[in-house]
Amino acid sequence: MDTEFAVERAVVIPVSDTVILPGVSTIFHLSKPSGALLRALREGEVKAAAVPLRHAVEDRNTEDDDFFRLGVMFDVKSVEEDEDGAVLRGKA
């Protein structure tokens, strides 16, 4: 049996205290997203992956060691800006 691997690039959405199941619609709250990221997500230019954090990350940049190694790819259904950042609706 041959196994094929595909390498895809995706925007990583850090998640914590959240369970994401395949086939289920989910809402993500993004704080301080860049305009370029929101535009790319709206226009479907990039794929998105929700990757859980190992621990809470306060107001600092995340690093590789902050994340678990597995995440869930999801389709972005809508992106809406609000006063706290943005609300991203997607389906895993």
PDB file of N, CA, C and O in Angstrom:
ATOM      1  N   MET A   1       0.845  -1.173   0.000  1.00  0.00           N
ATOM      2  CA  MET A   1       0.000   0.000   0.000  1.00  0.00           C
ATOM      3  C   MET A   1       0.889   1.235   0.000  1.00  0.00           C
ATOM      4  O   MET A   1       1.733   1.399   0.881  1.00  0.00           O
ATOM      5  N   ASP A   2       0.702   2.095  -0.978  1.00  0.00           N
ATOM      6  CA  ASP A   2       1.462   3.337  -1.065  1.00  0.00           C
ATOM      7  C   ASP A   2       0.747   4.434  -0.295  1.00  0.00           C
ATOM      8  O   ASP A   2      -0.479   4.534  -0.319  1.00  0.00           O
ATOM      9  N   THR A   3       1.522   5.239   0.377  1.00  0.00           N
ATOM     10  CA  THR A   3       0.976   6.366   1.119  1.00  0.00           C
ATOM     11  C   THR A   3       1.481   7.647   0.492  1.00  0.00           C
ATOM     12  O   THR A   3       2.675   7.792   0.228  1.00  0.00           O
ATOM     13  N   GLU A   4       0.572   8.575   0.253  1.00  0.00           N
ATOM     14  CA  GLU A   4       0.949   9.873  -0.296  1.00  0.00           C
ATOM     15  C   GLU A   4       0.764  10.939   0.762  1.00  0.00           C
ATOM     16  O   GLU A   4      -0.208  10.933   1.516  1.00  0.00           O
ATOM     17  N   PHE A   5       1.702  11.839   0.802  1.00  0.00           N
ATOM     18  CA  PHE A   5       1.612  12.955   1.731  1.00  0.00           C
ATOM     19  C   PHE A   5       1.483  14.235   0.933  1.00  0.00           C
ATOM     20  O   PHE A   5       2.164  14.417  -0.076  1.00  0.00           O
ATOM     21  N   ALA A   6       0.619  15.112   1.380  1.00  0.00           N
ATOM     22  CA  ALA A   6       0.460  16.410   0.738  1.00  0.00           C
ATOM     23  C   ALA A   6       0.825  17.485   1.751  1.00  0.00           C
ATOM     24  O   ALA A   6       0.371  17.449   2.895  1.00  0.00           O
ATOM     25  N   VAL A   7       1.627  18.421   1.336  1.00  0.00           N
ATOM     26  CA  VAL A   7       2.003  19.521   2.202  1.00  0.00           C
ATOM     27  C   VAL A   7       1.168  20.727   1.792  1.00  0.00           C
ATOM     28  O   VAL A   7       1.201  21.157   0.639  1.00  0.00           O
ATOM     29  N   GLU A   8       0.424  21.263   2.746  1.00  0.00           N
ATOM     30  CA  GLU A   8      -0.384  22.443   2.488  1.00  0.00           C
ATOM     31  C   GLU A   8      -0.006  23.518   3.493  1.00  0.00           C
ATOM     32  O   GLU A   8       0.364  23.231   4.631  1.00  0.00           O
ATOM     33  N   ARG A   9      -0.106  24.749   3.049  1.00  0.00           N
ATOM     34  CA  ARG A   9       0.153  25.874   3.940  1.00  0.00           C
ATOM     35  C   ARG A   9      -1.194  26.396   4.432  1.00  0.00           C
ATOM     36  O   ARG A   9      -2.176  26.435   3.691  1.00  0.00           O
ATOM     37  N   ALA A  10      -1.212  26.799   5.707  1.00  0.00           N
ATOM     38  CA  ALA A  10      -2.452  27.305   6.288  1.00  0.00           C
ATOM     39  C   ALA A  10      -2.126  28.337   7.353  1.00  0.00           C
ATOM     40  O   ALA A  10      -1.042  28.331   7.938  1.00  0.00           O
ATOM     41  N   VAL A  11      -3.070  29.208   7.590  1.00  0.00           N
ATOM     42  CA  VAL A  11      -2.977  30.156   8.696  1.00  0.00           C
ATOM     43  C   VAL A  11      -3.339  29.394   9.963  1.00  0.00           C
ATOM     44  O   VAL A  11      -4.352  28.696  10.002  1.00  0.00           O
ATOM     45  N   VAL A  12      -2.519  29.525  10.993  1.00  0.00           N
ATOM     46  CA  VAL A  12      -2.784  28.851  12.261  1.00  0.00           C
ATOM     47  C   VAL A  12      -3.604  29.775  13.149  1.00  0.00           C
ATOM     48  O   VAL A  12      -3.215  30.910  13.423  1.00  0.00           O
ATOM     49  N   ILE A  13      -4.740  29.267  13.589  1.00  0.00           N
ATOM     50  CA  ILE A  13      -5.589  29.989  14.537  1.00  0.00           C
ATOM     51  C   ILE A  13      -5.384  29.318  15.896  1.00  0.00           C
ATOM     52  O   ILE A  13      -5.829  28.188  16.097  1.00  0.00           O
ATOM     53  N   PRO A  14      -4.713  30.001  16.834  1.00  0.00           N
ATOM     54  CA  PRO A  14      -4.502  29.402  18.158  1.00  0.00           C
ATOM     55  C   PRO A  14      -5.831  29.299  18.914  1.00  0.00           C
ATOM     56  O   PRO A  14      -6.592  30.265  18.972  1.00  0.00           O
ATOM     57  N   VAL A  15      -6.100  28.141  19.484  1.00  0.00           N
ATOM     58  CA  VAL A  15      -7.325  27.951  20.262  1.00  0.00           C
ATOM     59  C   VAL A  15      -6.977  27.384  21.628  1.00  0.00           C
ATOM     60  O   VAL A  15      -5.995  26.659  21.784  1.00  0.00           O
ATOM     61  N   SER A  16      -7.786  27.720  22.600  1.00  0.00           N
ATOM     62  CA  SER A  16      -7.620  27.153  23.941  1.00  0.00           C
ATOM     63  C   SER A  16      -9.003  26.931  24.544  1.00  0.00           C
ATOM     64  O   SER A  16      -9.961  27.626  24.207  1.00  0.00           O
ATOM     65  N   ASP A  17      -9.089  25.959  25.434  1.00  0.00           N
ATOM     66  CA  ASP A  17     -10.348  25.633  26.107  1.00  0.00           C
ATOM     67  C   ASP A  17     -11.488  25.411  25.114  1.00  0.00           C
ATOM     68  O   ASP A  17     -12.622  25.821  25.358  1.00  0.00           O
ATOM     69  N   THR A  18     -11.177  24.761  23.999  1.00  0.00           N
ATOM     70  CA  THR A  18     -12.163  24.537  22.946  1.00  0.00           C
ATOM     71  C   THR A  18     -12.003  23.131  22.382  1.00  0.00           C
ATOM     72  O   THR A  18     -10.886  22.666  22.158  1.00  0.00           O
ATOM     73  N   VAL A  19     -13.119  22.465  22.156  1.00  0.00           N
ATOM     74  CA  VAL A  19     -13.108  21.174  21.479  1.00  0.00           C
ATOM     75  C   VAL A  19     -13.671  21.393  20.086  1.00  0.00           C
ATOM     76  O   VAL A  19     -14.765  21.936  19.930  1.00  0.00           O
ATOM     77  N   ILE A  20     -12.927  20.972  19.075  1.00  0.00           N
ATOM     78  CA  ILE A  20     -13.360  21.140  17.690  1.00  0.00           C
ATOM     79  C   ILE A  20     -13.460  19.761  17.065  1.00  0.00           C
ATOM     80  O   ILE A  20     -12.470  19.034  16.986  1.00  0.00           O
ATOM     81  N   LEU A  21     -14.649  19.406  16.625  1.00  0.00           N
ATOM     82  CA  LEU A  21     -14.874  18.097  16.038  1.00  0.00           C
ATOM     83  C   LEU A  21     -15.067  18.221  14.527  1.00  0.00           C
ATOM     84  O   LEU A  21     -15.681  19.181  14.061  1.00  0.00           O
ATOM     85  N   PRO A  22     -14.554  17.269  13.766  1.00  0.00           N
ATOM     86  CA  PRO A  22     -14.735  17.305  12.305  1.00  0.00           C
ATOM     87  C   PRO A  22     -16.209  17.321  11.930  1.00  0.00           C
ATOM     88  O   PRO A  22     -17.018  16.602  12.518  1.00  0.00           O
ATOM     89  N   GLY A  23     -16.551  18.143  10.950  1.00  0.00           N
ATOM     90  CA  GLY A  23     -17.919  18.236  10.462  1.00  0.00           C
ATOM     91  C   GLY A  23     -18.817  19.165  11.253  1.00  0.00           C
ATOM     92  O   GLY A  23     -19.991  19.316  10.914  1.00  0.00           O
ATOM     93  N   VAL A  24     -18.296  19.789  12.297  1.00  0.00           N
ATOM     94  CA  VAL A  24     -19.090  20.661  13.162  1.00  0.00           C
ATOM     95  C   VAL A  24     -18.750  22.122  12.895  1.00  0.00           C
ATOM     96  O   VAL A  24     -17.579  22.475  12.753  1.00  0.00           O
ATOM     97  N   SER A  25     -19.768  22.966  12.826  1.00  0.00           N
ATOM     98  CA  SER A  25     -19.550  24.409  12.663  1.00  0.00           C
ATOM     99  C   SER A  25     -19.087  24.997  13.984  1.00  0.00           C
ATOM    100  O   SER A  25     -19.572  24.621  15.051  1.00  0.00           O
ATOM    101  N   THR A  26     -18.143  25.926  13.898  1.00  0.00           N
ATOM    102  CA  THR A  26     -17.527  26.507  15.090  1.00  0.00           C
ATOM    103  C   THR A  26     -17.350  28.000  14.903  1.00  0.00           C
ATOM    104  O   THR A  26     -17.175  28.476  13.781  1.00  0.00           O
ATOM    105  N   ILE A  27     -17.395  28.742  16.005  1.00  0.00           N
ATOM    106  CA  ILE A  27     -17.140  30.181  15.993  1.00  0.00           C
ATOM    107  C   ILE A  27     -15.841  30.431  16.756  1.00  0.00           C
ATOM    108  O   ILE A  27     -15.657  29.943  17.871  1.00  0.00           O
ATOM    109  N   PHE A  28     -14.943  31.202  16.134  1.00  0.00           N
ATOM    110  CA  PHE A  28     -13.676  31.561  16.755  1.00  0.00           C
ATOM    111  C   PHE A  28     -13.658  33.070  16.956  1.00  0.00           C
ATOM    112  O   PHE A  28     -14.087  33.817  16.077  1.00  0.00           O
ATOM    113  N   HIS A  29     -13.174  33.518  18.087  1.00  0.00           N
ATOM    114  CA  HIS A  29     -12.999  34.943  18.348  1.00  0.00           C
ATOM    115  C   HIS A  29     -11.516  35.261  18.185  1.00  0.00           C
ATOM    116  O   HIS A  29     -10.672  34.699  18.884  1.00  0.00           O
ATOM    117  N   LEU A  30     -11.208  36.159  17.264  1.00  0.00           N
ATOM    118  CA  LEU A  30      -9.826  36.549  17.009  1.00  0.00           C
ATOM    119  C   LEU A  30      -9.583  37.924  17.599  1.00  0.00           C
ATOM    120  O   LEU A  30     -10.313  38.867  17.295  1.00  0.00           O
ATOM    121  N   SER A  31      -8.571  38.050  18.436  1.00  0.00           N
ATOM    122  CA  SER A  31      -8.234  39.364  18.980  1.00  0.00           C
ATOM    123  C   SER A  31      -7.051  39.917  18.201  1.00  0.00           C
ATOM    124  O   SER A  31      -6.067  39.214  17.971  1.00  0.00           O
ATOM    125  N   LYS A  32      -7.146  41.146  17.806  1.00  0.00           N
ATOM    126  CA  LYS A  32      -6.092  41.864  17.095  1.00  0.00           C
ATOM    127  C   LYS A  32      -5.624  41.192  15.799  1.00  0.00           C
ATOM    128  O   LYS A  32      -4.418  41.084  15.578  1.00  0.00           O
ATOM    129  N   PRO A  33      -6.544  40.738  14.936  1.00  0.00           N
ATOM    130  CA  PRO A  33      -6.096  40.176  13.659  1.00  0.00           C
ATOM    131  C   PRO A  33      -5.655  41.290  12.716  1.00  0.00           C
ATOM    132  O   PRO A  33      -6.186  42.400  12.766  1.00  0.00           O
ATOM    133  N   SER A  34      -4.699  40.995  11.871  1.00  0.00           N
ATOM    134  CA  SER A  34      -4.243  42.004  10.907  1.00  0.00           C
ATOM    135  C   SER A  34      -5.263  42.143   9.784  1.00  0.00           C
ATOM    136  O   SER A  34      -6.024  41.218   9.499  1.00  0.00           O
ATOM    137  N   GLY A  35      -5.264  43.292   9.163  1.00  0.00           N
ATOM    138  CA  GLY A  35      -6.152  43.524   8.026  1.00  0.00           C
ATOM    139  C   GLY A  35      -5.862  42.565   6.889  1.00  0.00           C
ATOM    140  O   GLY A  35      -6.781  42.106   6.211  1.00  0.00           O
ATOM    141  N   ALA A  36      -4.584  42.259   6.673  1.00  0.00           N
ATOM    142  CA  ALA A  36      -4.199  41.334   5.602  1.00  0.00           C
ATOM    143  C   ALA A  36      -4.737  39.930   5.878  1.00  0.00           C
ATOM    144  O   ALA A  36      -5.189  39.248   4.958  1.00  0.00           O
ATOM    145  N   LEU A  37      -4.692  39.497   7.133  1.00  0.00           N
ATOM    146  CA  LEU A  37      -5.220  38.186   7.489  1.00  0.00           C
ATOM    147  C   LEU A  37      -6.722  38.132   7.260  1.00  0.00           C
ATOM    148  O   LEU A  37      -7.225  37.180   6.664  1.00  0.00           O
ATOM    149  N   LEU A  38      -7.439  39.143   7.726  1.00  0.00           N
ATOM    150  CA  LEU A  38      -8.898  39.163   7.543  1.00  0.00           C
ATOM    151  C   LEU A  38      -9.266  39.151   6.071  1.00  0.00           C
ATOM    152  O   LEU A  38     -10.186  38.440   5.666  1.00  0.00           O
ATOM    153  N   ARG A  39      -8.563  39.926   5.275  1.00  0.00           N
ATOM    154  CA  ARG A  39      -8.829  39.985   3.831  1.00  0.00           C
ATOM    155  C   ARG A  39      -8.584  38.612   3.189  1.00  0.00           C
ATOM    156  O   ARG A  39      -9.395  38.139   2.393  1.00  0.00           O
ATOM    157  N   ALA A  40      -7.468  37.986   3.538  1.00  0.00           N
ATOM    158  CA  ALA A  40      -7.136  36.678   2.966  1.00  0.00           C
ATOM    159  C   ALA A  40      -8.165  35.616   3.362  1.00  0.00           C
ATOM    160  O   ALA A  40      -8.544  34.779   2.543  1.00  0.00           O
ATOM    161  N   LEU A  41      -8.617  35.652   4.620  1.00  0.00           N
ATOM    162  CA  LEU A  41      -9.626  34.695   5.066  1.00  0.00           C
ATOM    163  C   LEU A  41     -10.959  34.934   4.372  1.00  0.00           C
ATOM    164  O   LEU A  41     -11.629  33.979   3.979  1.00  0.00           O
ATOM    165  N   ARG A  42     -11.350  36.179   4.217  1.00  0.00           N
ATOM    166  CA  ARG A  42     -12.616  36.505   3.540  1.00  0.00           C
ATOM    167  C   ARG A  42     -12.617  36.061   2.086  1.00  0.00           C
ATOM    168  O   ARG A  42     -13.615  35.552   1.577  1.00  0.00           O
ATOM    169  N   GLU A  43     -11.492  36.261   1.431  1.00  0.00           N
ATOM    170  CA  GLU A  43     -11.410  35.983   0.002  1.00  0.00           C
ATOM    171  C   GLU A  43     -11.037  34.536  -0.297  1.00  0.00           C
ATOM    172  O   GLU A  43     -10.928  34.153  -1.461  1.00  0.00           O
ATOM    173  N   GLY A  44     -10.840  33.734   0.738  1.00  0.00           N
ATOM    174  CA  GLY A  44     -10.530  32.328   0.542  1.00  0.00           C
ATOM    175  C   GLY A  44      -9.152  32.072  -0.023  1.00  0.00           C
ATOM    176  O   GLY A  44      -8.910  31.027  -0.629  1.00  0.00           O
ATOM    177  N   GLU A  45      -8.242  33.020   0.169  1.00  0.00           N
ATOM    178  CA  GLU A  45      -6.887  32.883  -0.371  1.00  0.00           C
ATOM    179  C   GLU A  45      -6.032  31.917   0.432  1.00  0.00           C
ATOM    180  O   GLU A  45      -5.057  31.373  -0.087  1.00  0.00           O
ATOM    181  N   VAL A  46      -6.381  31.701   1.671  1.00  0.00           N
ATOM    182  CA  VAL A  46      -5.587  30.823   2.528  1.00  0.00           C
ATOM    183  C   VAL A  46      -6.499  29.821   3.221  1.00  0.00           C
ATOM    184  O   VAL A  46      -7.687  30.074   3.418  1.00  0.00           O
ATOM    185  N   LYS A  47      -5.935  28.704   3.580  1.00  0.00           N
ATOM    186  CA  LYS A  47      -6.653  27.724   4.384  1.00  0.00           C
ATOM    187  C   LYS A  47      -6.388  28.050   5.847  1.00  0.00           C
ATOM    188  O   LYS A  47      -5.434  28.755   6.174  1.00  0.00           O
ATOM    189  N   ALA A  48      -7.225  27.538   6.708  1.00  0.00           N
ATOM    190  CA  ALA A  48      -7.063  27.815   8.133  1.00  0.00           C
ATOM    191  C   ALA A  48      -7.006  26.507   8.909  1.00  0.00           C
ATOM    192  O   ALA A  48      -7.685  25.535   8.579  1.00  0.00           O
ATOM    193  N   ALA A  49      -6.177  26.511   9.949  1.00  0.00           N
ATOM    194  CA  ALA A  49      -6.050  25.358  10.833  1.00  0.00           C
ATOM    195  C   ALA A  49      -6.155  25.838  12.271  1.00  0.00           C
ATOM    196  O   ALA A  49      -5.420  26.733  12.691  1.00  0.00           O
ATOM    197  N   ALA A  50      -7.067  25.244  13.021  1.00  0.00           N
ATOM    198  CA  ALA A  50      -7.187  25.540  14.450  1.00  0.00           C
ATOM    199  C   ALA A  50      -6.244  24.590  15.181  1.00  0.00           C
ATOM    200  O   ALA A  50      -6.396  23.370  15.108  1.00  0.00           O
ATOM    201  N   VAL A  51      -5.270  25.159  15.885  1.00  0.00           N
ATOM    202  CA  VAL A  51      -4.273  24.356  16.596  1.00  0.00           C
ATOM    203  C   VAL A  51      -4.326  24.723  18.077  1.00  0.00           C
ATOM    204  O   VAL A  51      -4.167  25.891  18.430  1.00  0.00           O
ATOM    205  N   PRO A  52      -4.551  23.729  18.949  1.00  0.00           N
ATOM    206  CA  PRO A  52      -4.680  24.032  20.374  1.00  0.00           C
ATOM    207  C   PRO A  52      -3.357  24.421  21.029  1.00  0.00           C
ATOM    208  O   PRO A  52      -2.293  23.897  20.699  1.00  0.00           O
ATOM    209  N   LEU A  53      -3.464  25.348  21.960  1.00  0.00           N
ATOM    210  CA  LEU A  53      -2.320  25.780  22.759  1.00  0.00           C
ATOM    211  C   LEU A  53      -2.134  24.839  23.942  1.00  0.00           C
ATOM    212  O   LEU A  53      -3.107  24.319  24.489  1.00  0.00           O
ATOM    213  N   ARG A  54      -0.896  24.625  24.330  1.00  0.00           N
ATOM    214  CA  ARG A  54      -0.590  23.782  25.486  1.00  0.00           C
ATOM    215  C   ARG A  54      -0.977  24.470  26.795  1.00  0.00           C
ATOM    216  O   ARG A  54      -1.323  23.808  27.773  1.00  0.00           O
ATOM    217  N   HIS A  55      -0.916  25.798  26.807  1.00  0.00           N
ATOM    218  CA  HIS A  55      -1.213  26.576  28.013  1.00  0.00           C
ATOM    219  C   HIS A  55      -1.628  27.971  27.567  1.00  0.00           C
ATOM    220  O   HIS A  55      -1.418  28.352  26.415  1.00  0.00           O
ATOM    221  N   ALA A  56      -2.204  28.712  28.462  1.00  0.00           N
ATOM    222  CA  ALA A  56      -2.641  30.071  28.137  1.00  0.00           C
ATOM    223  C   ALA A  56      -1.445  30.939  27.773  1.00  0.00           C
ATOM    224  O   ALA A  56      -0.411  30.905  28.440  1.00  0.00           O
ATOM    225  N   VAL A  57      -1.596  31.701  26.727  1.00  0.00           N
ATOM    226  CA  VAL A  57      -0.553  32.627  26.290  1.00  0.00           C
ATOM    227  C   VAL A  57      -1.106  34.024  26.474  1.00  0.00           C
ATOM    228  O   VAL A  57      -2.090  34.406  25.840  1.00  0.00           O
ATOM    229  N   GLU A  58      -0.481  34.764  27.330  1.00  0.00           N
ATOM    230  CA  GLU A  58      -0.953  36.124  27.593  1.00  0.00           C
ATOM    231  C   GLU A  58      -0.576  37.031  26.423  1.00  0.00           C
ATOM    232  O   GLU A  58      -0.508  36.559  25.288  1.00  0.00           O
ATOM    233  N   ASP A  59      -0.340  38.265  26.656  1.00  0.00           N
ATOM    234  CA  ASP A  59      -0.049  39.231  25.588  1.00  0.00           C
ATOM    235  C   ASP A  59       1.394  39.127  25.102  1.00  0.00           C
ATOM    236  O   ASP A  59       2.202  40.033  25.310  1.00  0.00           O
ATOM    237  N   ARG A  60       1.696  38.024  24.463  1.00  0.00           N
ATOM    238  CA  ARG A  60       3.012  37.859  23.858  1.00  0.00           C
ATOM    239  C   ARG A  60       2.844  37.020  22.600  1.00  0.00           C
ATOM    240  O   ARG A  60       1.811  36.382  22.398  1.00  0.00           O
ATOM    241  N   ASN A  61       3.854  37.029  21.772  1.00  0.00           N
ATOM    242  CA  ASN A  61       3.801  36.227  20.558  1.00  0.00           C
ATOM    243  C   ASN A  61       3.905  34.748  20.907  1.00  0.00           C
ATOM    244  O   ASN A  61       4.626  34.365  21.828  1.00  0.00           O
ATOM    245  N   THR A  62       3.188  33.936  20.169  1.00  0.00           N
ATOM    246  CA  THR A  62       3.269  32.503  20.393  1.00  0.00           C
ATOM    247  C   THR A  62       4.504  31.932  19.703  1.00  0.00           C
ATOM    248  O   THR A  62       4.986  32.470  18.707  1.00  0.00           O
ATOM    249  N   GLU A  63       4.994  30.846  20.251  1.00  0.00           N
ATOM    250  CA  GLU A  63       6.146  30.157  19.689  1.00  0.00           C
ATOM    251  C   GLU A  63       5.772  28.710  19.411  1.00  0.00           C
ATOM    252  O   GLU A  63       4.744  28.236  19.895  1.00  0.00           O
ATOM    253  N   ASP A  64       6.576  28.011  18.652  1.00  0.00           N
ATOM    254  CA  ASP A  64       6.284  26.623  18.285  1.00  0.00           C
ATOM    255  C   ASP A  64       5.967  25.752  19.493  1.00  0.00           C
ATOM    256  O   ASP A  64       5.043  24.940  19.443  1.00  0.00           O
ATOM    257  N   ASP A  65       6.713  25.909  20.568  1.00  0.00           N
ATOM    258  CA  ASP A  65       6.527  25.067  21.748  1.00  0.00           C
ATOM    259  C   ASP A  65       5.222  25.333  22.491  1.00  0.00           C
ATOM    260  O   ASP A  65       4.835  24.546  23.354  1.00  0.00           O
ATOM    261  N   ASP A  66       4.539  26.430  22.168  1.00  0.00           N
ATOM    262  CA  ASP A  66       3.268  26.750  22.820  1.00  0.00           C
ATOM    263  C   ASP A  66       2.120  25.891  22.291  1.00  0.00           C
ATOM    264  O   ASP A  66       1.070  25.809  22.927  1.00  0.00           O
ATOM    265  N   PHE A  67       2.308  25.251  21.136  1.00  0.00           N
ATOM    266  CA  PHE A  67       1.239  24.522  20.465  1.00  0.00           C
ATOM    267  C   PHE A  67       1.396  23.011  20.586  1.00  0.00           C
ATOM    268  O   PHE A  67       2.508  22.487  20.657  1.00  0.00           O
ATOM    269  N   PHE A  68       0.245  22.320  20.608  1.00  0.00           N
ATOM    270  CA  PHE A  68       0.265  20.881  20.393  1.00  0.00           C
ATOM    271  C   PHE A  68       0.585  20.651  18.917  1.00  0.00           C
ATOM    272  O   PHE A  68       0.479  21.581  18.118  1.00  0.00           O
ATOM    273  N   ARG A  69       0.964  19.463  18.548  1.00  0.00           N
ATOM    274  CA  ARG A  69       1.415  19.175  17.178  1.00  0.00           C
ATOM    275  C   ARG A  69       0.286  18.861  16.200  1.00  0.00           C
ATOM    276  O   ARG A  69       0.524  18.807  14.993  1.00  0.00           O
ATOM    277  N   LEU A  70      -0.929  18.653  16.686  1.00  0.00           N
ATOM    278  CA  LEU A  70      -2.055  18.339  15.805  1.00  0.00           C
ATOM    279  C   LEU A  70      -3.123  19.406  15.912  1.00  0.00           C
ATOM    280  O   LEU A  70      -3.360  19.969  16.981  1.00  0.00           O
ATOM    281  N   GLY A  71      -3.759  19.671  14.794  1.00  0.00           N
ATOM    282  CA  GLY A  71      -4.847  20.636  14.760  1.00  0.00           C
ATOM    283  C   GLY A  71      -5.917  20.152  13.795  1.00  0.00           C
ATOM    284  O   GLY A  71      -5.869  19.020  13.315  1.00  0.00           O
ATOM    285  N   VAL A  72      -6.879  21.014  13.517  1.00  0.00           N
ATOM    286  CA  VAL A  72      -7.992  20.680  12.643  1.00  0.00           C
ATOM    287  C   VAL A  72      -8.074  21.719  11.534  1.00  0.00           C
ATOM    288  O   VAL A  72      -8.152  22.918  11.803  1.00  0.00           O
ATOM    289  N   MET A  73      -8.056  21.255  10.282  1.00  0.00           N
ATOM    290  CA  MET A  73      -8.274  22.157   9.146  1.00  0.00           C
ATOM    291  C   MET A  73      -9.767  22.490   9.094  1.00  0.00           C
ATOM    292  O   MET A  73     -10.608  21.644   9.397  1.00  0.00           O
ATOM    293  N   PHE A  74     -10.085  23.718   8.711  1.00  0.00           N
ATOM    294  CA  PHE A  74     -11.490  24.071   8.591  1.00  0.00           C
ATOM    295  C   PHE A  74     -11.703  25.058   7.456  1.00  0.00           C
ATOM    296  O   PHE A  74     -10.798  25.787   7.053  1.00  0.00           O
ATOM    297  N   ASP A  75     -12.937  25.054   6.954  1.00  0.00           N
ATOM    298  CA  ASP A  75     -13.341  25.985   5.904  1.00  0.00           C
ATOM    299  C   ASP A  75     -13.910  27.230   6.551  1.00  0.00           C
ATOM    300  O   ASP A  75     -14.771  27.146   7.427  1.00  0.00           O
ATOM    301  N   VAL A  76     -13.431  28.379   6.120  1.00  0.00           N
ATOM    302  CA  VAL A  76     -13.924  29.649   6.638  1.00  0.00           C
ATOM    303  C   VAL A  76     -15.228  29.978   5.933  1.00  0.00           C
ATOM    304  O   VAL A  76     -15.273  30.066   4.706  1.00  0.00           O
ATOM    305  N   LYS A  77     -16.291  30.159   6.712  1.00  0.00           N
ATOM    306  CA  LYS A  77     -17.606  30.489   6.150  1.00  0.00           C
ATOM    307  C   LYS A  77     -17.852  31.991   6.143  1.00  0.00           C
ATOM    308  O   LYS A  77     -18.437  32.520   5.198  1.00  0.00           O
ATOM    309  N   SER A  78     -17.406  32.686   7.196  1.00  0.00           N
ATOM    310  CA  SER A  78     -17.574  34.140   7.242  1.00  0.00           C
ATOM    311  C   SER A  78     -16.594  34.747   8.242  1.00  0.00           C
ATOM    312  O   SER A  78     -16.132  34.088   9.173  1.00  0.00           O
ATOM    313  N   VAL A  79     -16.294  36.018   8.018  1.00  0.00           N
ATOM    314  CA  VAL A  79     -15.423  36.789   8.906  1.00  0.00           C
ATOM    315  C   VAL A  79     -16.092  38.136   9.132  1.00  0.00           C
ATOM    316  O   VAL A  79     -16.378  38.855   8.175  1.00  0.00           O
ATOM    317  N   GLU A  80     -16.343  38.483  10.389  1.00  0.00           N
ATOM    318  CA  GLU A  80     -16.973  39.755  10.726  1.00  0.00           C
ATOM    319  C   GLU A  80     -16.136  40.470  11.772  1.00  0.00           C
ATOM    320  O   GLU A  80     -15.763  39.881  12.788  1.00  0.00           O
ATOM    321  N   GLU A  81     -15.843  41.727  11.526  1.00  0.00           N
ATOM    322  CA  GLU A  81     -15.096  42.507  12.508  1.00  0.00           C
ATOM    323  C   GLU A  81     -16.041  43.037  13.579  1.00  0.00           C
ATOM    324  O   GLU A  81     -17.192  43.377  13.303  1.00  0.00           O
ATOM    325  N   ASP A  82     -15.529  43.098  14.816  1.00  0.00           N
ATOM    326  CA  ASP A  82     -16.280  43.711  15.909  1.00  0.00           C
ATOM    327  C   ASP A  82     -15.322  44.532  16.753  1.00  0.00           C
ATOM    328  O   ASP A  82     -14.150  44.669  16.403  1.00  0.00           O
ATOM    329  N   GLU A  83     -15.811  45.084  17.872  1.00  0.00           N
ATOM    330  CA  GLU A  83     -14.981  45.986  18.679  1.00  0.00           C
ATOM    331  C   GLU A  83     -13.826  45.266  19.369  1.00  0.00           C
ATOM    332  O   GLU A  83     -12.846  45.904  19.754  1.00  0.00           O
ATOM    333  N   ASP A  84     -13.928  43.941  19.533  1.00  0.00           N
ATOM    334  CA  ASP A  84     -12.871  43.182  20.203  1.00  0.00           C
ATOM    335  C   ASP A  84     -11.892  42.515  19.235  1.00  0.00           C
ATOM    336  O   ASP A  84     -10.925  41.890  19.670  1.00  0.00           O
ATOM    337  N   GLY A  85     -12.128  42.637  17.953  1.00  0.00           N
ATOM    338  CA  GLY A  85     -11.271  41.987  16.953  1.00  0.00           C
ATOM    339  C   GLY A  85     -12.100  41.500  15.786  1.00  0.00           C
ATOM    340  O   GLY A  85     -12.532  42.290  14.946  1.00  0.00           O
ATOM    341  N   ALA A  86     -12.325  40.182  15.734  1.00  0.00           N
ATOM    342  CA  ALA A  86     -13.125  39.613  14.647  1.00  0.00           C
ATOM    343  C   ALA A  86     -13.742  38.297  15.094  1.00  0.00           C
ATOM    344  O   ALA A  86     -13.237  37.628  15.996  1.00  0.00           O
ATOM    345  N   VAL A  87     -14.844  37.940  14.444  1.00  0.00           N
ATOM    346  CA  VAL A  87     -15.516  36.673  14.677  1.00  0.00           C
ATOM    347  C   VAL A  87     -15.393  35.870  13.391  1.00  0.00           C
ATOM    348  O   VAL A  87     -15.785  36.329  12.318  1.00  0.00           O
ATOM    349  N   LEU A  88     -14.850  34.679  13.510  1.00  0.00           N
ATOM    350  CA  LEU A  88     -14.625  33.802  12.376  1.00  0.00           C
ATOM    351  C   LEU A  88     -15.541  32.606  12.524  1.00  0.00           C
ATOM    352  O   LEU A  88     -15.512  31.907  13.537  1.00  0.00           O
ATOM    353  N   ARG A  89     -16.358  32.376  11.502  1.00  0.00           N
ATOM    354  CA  ARG A  89     -17.240  31.193  11.510  1.00  0.00           C
ATOM    355  C   ARG A  89     -16.682  30.195  10.504  1.00  0.00           C
ATOM    356  O   ARG A  89     -16.355  30.547   9.370  1.00  0.00           O
ATOM    357  N   GLY A  90     -16.582  28.962  10.937  1.00  0.00           N
ATOM    358  CA  GLY A  90     -16.025  27.953  10.051  1.00  0.00           C
ATOM    359  C   GLY A  90     -16.580  26.583  10.345  1.00  0.00           C
ATOM    360  O   GLY A  90     -17.296  26.371  11.323  1.00  0.00           O
ATOM    361  N   LYS A  91     -16.229  25.650   9.468  1.00  0.00           N
ATOM    362  CA  LYS A  91     -16.667  24.267   9.640  1.00  0.00           C
ATOM    363  C   LYS A  91     -15.461  23.374   9.478  1.00  0.00           C
ATOM    364  O   LYS A  91     -14.749  23.434   8.476  1.00  0.00           O
ATOM    365  N   ALA A  92     -15.242  22.542  10.485  1.00  0.00           N
ATOM    366  CA  ALA A  92     -14.091  21.634  10.475  1.00  0.00           C
ATOM    367  C   ALA A  92     -14.351  20.463   9.554  1.00  0.00           C
ATOM    368  O   ALA A  92     -13.496  19.588   9.412  1.00  0.00           O
TER     369      ALA A  92
END
